[in-house]
């Protein structure tokens, strides 16, 4: 049982996991409110509001800063990781989603046959984030980590 006590007692890890979980639940609820239908993929999928990637890494970074200090090696690694993840979410992954949307519309009008078989699969369009979604996720992660720091 010491193993699980160590994991559950790890403020940095639990802040990051909580950041991801809360963002995914919020994303699902927002999608439900906007589209008036429950999409279970939203509970684990990427893309949407708020960014769970940003929430996770910002909770991780904030907890590392709180636990080890802003001058620590741990904080530095988390901070650099956060910048890379958030930049990627707004850049490469966002463009990938836009391209998938375009390709899906093209394939809808002109179905593709490969070796005589009709390809029906659509590409995943929710992969990246707008700057607002990333900022909302970042703020959520920071606030969750600060809240959790009061109880660890």
C-alpha positions in Angstrom: 0.0 0.0 0.0 3.0 2.3 0.4 3.3 2.5 -3.4 -0.3 3.9 -3.8 0.2 6.2 -0.8 3.3 7.6 -2.5 1.5 8.1 -5.8 -1.6 9.7 -4.2 0.6 11.8 -1.9 2.6 13.2 -4.8 1.3 16.8 -5.1 2.9 17.5 -8.4 1.5 14.3 -10.1 -1.9 14.7 -8.6 -2.2 18.3 -9.6 -1.4 17.3 -13.2 -3.8 14.4 -13.3 -6.5 16.6 -11.7 -5.9 19.3 -14.3 -6.4 16.8 -17.1 -9.5 15.2 -15.6 -11.3 18.5 -14.7 -10.5 19.9 -18.2 -11.9 16.8 -19.9 -15.1 16.9 -17.9 -15.5 20.6 -18.5 -14.9 20.0 -22.2 -17.5 17.3 -22.3 -20.1 19.5 -20.5 -19.4 22.5 -22.8 -19.8 20.3 -25.8 -23.0 18.9 -24.4 -24.4 22.4 -23.8 -23.4 23.6 -27.3 -24.4 20.6 -29.3 -27.3 19.3 -27.2 -26.0 15.8 -27.4 -23.5 13.7 -25.3 -20.3 12.7 -27.1 -18.4 10.2 -25.0 -15.2 10.8 -27.1 -15.0 14.3 -25.5 -14.2 12.7 -22.2 -10.8 11.4 -23.5 -10.4 13.1 -26.9 -8.2 16.1 -27.7 -9.2 19.5 -29.0 -12.0 21.7 -27.6 -12.5 24.1 -24.7 -10.6 24.2 -22.4 -7.3 22.6 -23.5 -6.7 19.6 -21.3 -3.1 19.5 -22.5 -2.6 23.1 -21.3 -4.4 22.4 -18.1 -2.2 19.4 -17.4 1.1 20.9 -18.0 0.3 24.2 -16.3 -0.9 22.3 -13.2 2.3 20.3 -13.3 4.4 23.4 -13.7 2.6 25.4 -11.0 2.8 22.5 -8.5 6.5 22.0 -9.3 7.1 25.7 -8.6 5.1 25.5 -5.4 6.8 22.3 -4.2 10.4 22.9 -5.4 10.6 26.6 -6.0 10.9 28.7 -9.2 14.7 28.3 -9.2 14.6 24.5 -9.2 15.6 22.1 -11.9 12.1 20.5 -11.7 10.3 23.8 -12.3 12.6 24.5 -15.3 11.9 21.2 -17.0 8.1 21.6 -16.4 8.1 25.1 -17.7 9.9 24.2 -20.9 7.6 21.2 -21.4 4.6 23.5 -20.9 5.8 26.0 -23.5 6.4 23.2 -26.1 3.0 21.5 -25.4 1.0 24.8 -25.6 2.9 26.0 -28.7 2.3 22.6 -30.4 -1.5 22.7 -29.5 -1.9 26.1 -31.2 0.4 25.4 -34.1 1.0 21.9 -35.6 -2.0 20.1 -34.0 -4.4 23.0 -34.9 -3.3 22.9 -38.5 -3.7 19.1 -38.6 -7.3 19.5 -37.5 -8.0 22.1 -40.1 -6.5 19.9 -42.8 -8.5 16.9 -41.6 -11.7 19.0 -41.9 -10.8 20.0 -45.5 -9.9 16.4 -46.5 -13.1 15.1 -44.9 -15.2 17.5 -47.0 -13.3 16.5 -50.1 -13.8 12.8 -49.4 -17.5 13.3 -48.8 -17.9 14.8 -52.3 -15.4 12.4 -54.0 -15.2 9.1 -52.2 -11.8 7.5 -52.4 -11.2 3.9 -53.6 -8.1 2.0 -52.6 -7.5 -1.4 -54.3 -11.2 -1.4 -55.3 -12.5 -0.8 -51.8 -14.3 2.4 -50.8 -12.7 4.2 -47.9 -15.3 5.5 -45.5 -13.2 6.6 -42.6 -13.1 10.2 -41.7 -10.1 11.9 -40.2 -10.2 13.2 -36.7 -10.8 17.0 -36.8 -10.6 17.8 -33.1 -6.8 17.7 -32.4 -5.6 21.3 -31.9 -6.7 24.4 -30.0 -7.3 28.1 -30.5 -5.3 30.5 -28.4 -8.4 31.1 -26.2 -8.8 27.4 -25.5 -5.1 27.1 -24.6 -5.3 30.1 -22.3 -8.4 28.8 -20.6 -6.7 25.4 -20.0 -3.6 27.1 -18.7 -5.6 29.2 -16.3 -7.6 26.2 -15.1 -4.4 24.2 -14.5 -2.7 27.0 -12.5 -5.8 27.6 -10.4 -6.3 23.9 -9.7 -2.7 23.4 -8.7 -2.8 26.4 -6.3 -6.1 25.1 -4.8 -4.6 21.6 -4.4 -1.4 23.0 -2.8 -3.5 24.2 0.1 -4.4 20.6 1.0 -1.1 18.8 0.5 
